[in-house]
Each structure stands twice: as C-alpha cells, then as structure tokens.
Amino acid sequence: MHGRGRRRLIPLGSELLPGSSQPRAGKVACVALLLSLCGAAAPDAAAAASSAPESALAQTPSHALSLAEALALAHEQNPELLIRRARAARAAGEKLRSRQGVLPTVSLDATYLKADVGLLDDVPVLTPGSTPGLGFVSANPVEGNLLGVQLLQPLVNFEAWAARRQAGHLEQAAQLGARRTRDEVTVATIASYFGASTAQRRVAAESRGLATARRALRQAEAALEEGLVSRLDRLQARTRVAEMEARVAAARSGVVRAHSILRQVLGLDGEGLIPLADAMPEPPSSLSPGNHQVLERSDLRARKKALDAAQAGVERARAGYLPAVNLVLRYQRLELNQPVGLNETDWVLGVNLGWTIFAGYGRAGALDAAQAAEREARIELDALRRQARAEERDTRAEWQAQRLGWERARSSVRDAQEALQLTEARYAEGLDDMRTLLGAQAEVLAADSREINARYNALMAAQRYRLAVAAETGAEHLR
C-alpha cells in the first residue's frame, strides 16, 4: 500500500527478548563435529542460560571456564588422548620385555621328595656276624630335598637383538602418535569451545530477528487500526513472527548440542550448559608459511618409525634362521636323608648352541609376512607425505578464502542494518509494503548469520592450517 498516509513507527529495539541486548562471548565446539554447526545459530551466554531448563542450570559449573582451563582439561581427560597414551605405555612395556633377549635369566628351583618305592621294600643285604648271611631290609621311605640356582645368559641371539630394535621403534612411533593426537585434541577443544560460543551468538541474532519481526507486527496492527493497510500486512507479519519463534527454538537446541560436544571433547560427565569466560577473538590477519615444517609433523615421524619397526621385523624374521648361543651356569645341592645320609653340592658351567634347522615353513611364512608389513608401512608413509603436502596447500587456501569471506560478511552486516532502517522509515511513510519490510529484516538476519559463521570458520581454518604444518597450536597462538 503506497501513499495512503503516515504510519506509526515503533522505535528500533523496543521489544528485545530478555538477555539478548548484551551479547556475551564464550567458546566451544569439536573439530570434526562442529563444522556441521556452522549452519546453526549462536546467542549470548546469558540468553542461552536464561532459556535453559532449571535441571540444566542446577548442574552448571560455579565458575566460568576459560579456554586455557578447557585445554588443560582436554589434555588430561580427553578419551582419544587417553587411549593414545595407553597405547604408548603398552609399547614401552613391550620394549622393556624385549630386554629378556639380552639380559640373563636367573631361576631358583627347590624340590622336596618323600616316596615309597616298591623296589626298595625287600633289598638283599649281607647280615654281619660270625656267620655272614643274606638278609632283606626295606629302604623305604626315600626322603630328601634338592635346591638349585640356574643362570642363563644369551651370548649370541640375532633374533632377540632385532626384536629389541623393533620394540624401540614401535615405542617411539606410539609416543609420536600420542603427541599428534594431543595437537588434534587442542584444535578440537578450540573448535568445540568457540563452537558453543558461536551457537550462543546465533541465538542472540535469531532473538534480535524475532524482536524485529514482532515490532513489524505491531506496526502492521497499528496501521490496520488506522485503515492504512490491509489485513494482508498483518498476516504476513504474523507468519514472520511464527517463523522466527521456530528459528529461535532451533538455535537454542543448537546451543545444547554444542555444549554436549564440548563435554565429550573435555571428557566431562553431567549435563547442562558450561559457562564460558573467554570471547572468541578475530581471525588472524596473516599466517607465516609453514611448508618447510610439514615433514616435521608428529604423525609423519610416527609413520617413519613404524617403517623402521617393520624393517627391524624383517631382520628379526631372517635372524630366525641363525643359531643362538647361551651361557649356562647351574649350582645345586642335594640332601638325601633316607635311606642313606647323602649331602652333595654340584655346579655346572657350559655353553649351549641352539639351532632350528627346519621349522615346518614357520620361518619362511614369518619372513614373508614381515616383508609384506614393510611394504605396507612404506606405502602408508608415502601416502601420508603426499596427504600432508596437500593439506598444507588446501588449509592455507581455505584460510585465505574464509578470512576474505569474514571481512565481506562483516561489512555486509552494516549495509543490511542501514537498509533495514531506511525500509522501516519508507514503510512508515507508506512508500514500501510489508513484503519489502520483511525482506529487509530477513536480509539483516542472514547477514548476521553469515558474519557469525564466517568468523568461526576463518578462526578454525587458521587453526587447521597450523595443525597441517606442525606449527604451535593453543590459546596463545590464536592470533
């Protein structure tokens, strides 16, 4: 309806939802899972907390969690990192066990014997006296004990030496793998922390959109009472309000989901929203090239150690064809009380040569399997190297694109807000209809959403680039 009189204009911001006027930044989200939340919404922490159920609020931590505290919790409690550390500890145990092939084995054995032997029941003996004769005596029971100590020292054992080298490489590979997982958990913690903040900011944006839609509805109702517009304007405004109420509810559910992801990353039980202390910083304006650091990534070095372990495995399998030489030293003491008193001490020193000439193709099969494992490890290392170089190029290009997208989205927010103010004034003058006004409102909301998502995406693209080039990650390296 154009030119039908001046419509009453309701001041901007006259009906904001509770808590939406003071956006408060927090941070939370997980590297892989939270990328899906980029299409979700973000409020301020106060608005999200005020809309949460009382049961969730009752379990909210008493103090706000900083990013540094979140990282410390994740490094201590993240399940994936704990699993990696357990694997590293297991590899260290295997290396310790491999010392058995080079260190002596000392064993102690003690035997007590008491037996009744049928052959000793009637033992013929000469009877003493003036007239010697033949008699029978029983030598049962036989009773005595035997104590022995034995030392076995490997002198030459090629298979054990190769097994020890293999265990050492596997231990280093497990430690490097745990270090890489720690870096990934750091990025995942930053993503989940700021992902929750992004979800909270989205709720605030949707709440502002709802308040704007309600203001437009009141304008339409006031104009309808004055006979300046038709019922169509009011119906369109009501439809917009209903749509925005549904969007706010969906955005609030996104906050709950984001905080659940944060709890998973931090290894925390319980439920409810976690108060966040740190605001999401702006994405870094520049990143130093890191292509020379790519090959220093912990996962690449772990793969290299895995290849070294596979090569040692081949040497171990080949060494199975060779003999082993051991030094044997045994000391034992025998005390036989019945049927005769006998105390005897013995010791033995010798060199043992063990050589399995044929083992039913067991050695041949073990060598074939070890060679296949070496080829597999080499192929995996080459593939990971190519993947690492590609990730360096891809993540840097992604960061450049996301950074530019955030700068453009930030400027579009100002333009959209200015356009909305002009449209509201034109609607009040009767120069624009309700459809144009609702379109301007939708564009402001869309611009806010693009800026929120672009800021998060640009920040996390920088962190993924740092992870790809083995650069330092963490709260102190966000800018």
C-alpha angles and dihedrals in degrees: 000000000000132000096359097128140295114305122215110256118213112214117258113264097016092134114035121160114255112280096009096105095071110049111201121197124227131154142232143133143114125254099240103022098044095057084078089057092064086091091049130082140267133208136176116276094245094053091048093048093047090054096045121103117266090243090059094046091051090062097044113123114259094234133045114259116233123210091248090054091047091052091049090051093048093049089052103038111019106127096219092050091048090052091051092050090050089053090050090051090050090051089050089053091051090052090051091050091052089068087077089082094060105028125073124264115222119194133180124202130181127184130189116195131194115162142160108218119193094215090061096055097087109024114171114234136168113255116222123232142091088302111038114217143172119263140168128236135175117242093191138152105046109206132175147110137239126206122188139174121196133188122195115189118184110225102174120015113148093177093054092048092053091046090055092052090048092051091050092053091047091051092052091046091053092049092050090047090053089050091053091048089052090055091048091049089051091056091043090052092050089048094049093043095051091036089064089047090050091050089051092049089051091056089053091051093048090047091054089050090052091050090050091049091051090049089053090050091054090049091051092048092049091049091047091054089053090048093242097123138026128250087260091076092054093047091050091049092049090051090052092050091051090049092050093048089056091048092051090051091050091048091052091052087052089058091055090048092049092051090049089055090049091053090051092051092047093045092238126153125212131054141256134073121312114223110235124210106190127073120226108259125223116269114267114268094217140019125202114237112261105181090118089057098051095091089052092066113130093232091054092049089048090053090050090053089048088055090049089051091051090051090050087050090058090051089049092052092049091048088061088078091059127084125252124223122205135181113226124198121176132178122185140170124204123199115184111181100173138078088002131007108252127166116177135167122200136176132188130197119185148142119241124205116197121186126166105207097184127011102179095268089303091124093045092051092048091052092050091049092048092050091049090050090052092052090048092051092049092051091048091051093050091047092049091050091054090045091051093052090047091049090053091054095040097047093048091050089047092051092050091050094045093047091052090045091053093050091051092045091051092054092045090058091062092046093049093049092050090048090052092052091051092047092050090051091048091048090052088052091048093246096117132038131231093264091060091047093050090048091054090050091050091050092054090051092047091050091050091050092049091051093048093049094040092053092051093044093050092049093049093043087060091051092049089051090052089050091049094053096040092247122152115281131191143085093305092054100052095106 
